Amino acid sequence: MGRIKSGLAALLFLAATAEARLKTPNLPKIEACMAPVGPTLHLSLPEATQIMAVAGFDLQWHSYKDCPAGAIRVTLEHELTYKHTAEAIGWSFPFEGIHVGISLGIIESVGLDTGRHLLACAIAHEIGHLLEGTTSHSAWGLMKASWTTFDLESIRNLQMRFDQPDIELMQKGYPAWSDRAGFTPGR
């Protein structure tokens, strides 16, 4: 039964990411990998892809075992390895360029439906740090340090996005990120 669920999750993952890829032609490419998390949370991957597409990037997902060199590696952790604040949902290493961690415990605590939207936003937020090359946060949008109840409502309604200044910083930082990560666009 476990193999069937794992296989179903993999099929849903591939179908969802392929569909999202069709909607994002000719954008700078970012490759990422995440270990299987189950069919419901895998629905967050195309959402993260769409969030990044609105910011001007083509986020492409791979299985963790087939993760290409220079791809971002997203890990889900029950207890965050690197926790900067008590309410932190995730971490990243902007100066290294490829590692992101997200708290699965926090994601699961809000329920699967909200959790998948929250996971998509948390992944996009941490990728934003990698692209910007900084640990800084913004006053508005996805790059806020802490999300309020109002922000969580925007996340539930699929309305949380990057602020324009953050989009510009990510686009400006993309070449430096690809150098740090050892990622070669267009492979």
Beta strands, then each sheet from edge to edge (+ up, - down):
strand 1: 29-34
strand 2: 58-63
strand 3: 72-77
strand 4: 90-92
strand 5: 99-103
sheet 1: 2+ 1+ 3+ 5+ 4-
end
